Amino acid sequence: MSVRQEIEDKLRAAFEPREIVVVDDSASHAGHAGAPAAGESHFNVMLRSAEFKGKNRVSRHRSVHAALGADLISRIHALALDLDV
């Protein structure tokens, strides 16, 4: 399973989003420091979920990191998050 799919699956299970888009942007960062040659390292996530209601930006980000888990987070070099209700 691709890292992109793994991210999407975990976020769907944790947040039951009304909208989710996970984009693998690794090709745009090829050759940059910290970017592995194999790719699957840079991701943009747009997630809309009622689970974020009443949570500030930091709490939302922490929730996503917890849902993805330490193992998956350790395999990602960059994760841009656009989180809203």
Summary of the structure (lengths in Angstrom):
residues: 85
radius of gyration: 12.8
end to end distance: 28.2
largest distance: 39.7
contacts: 231
relative contact order: 0.25
helix: 45%
strand: 24%
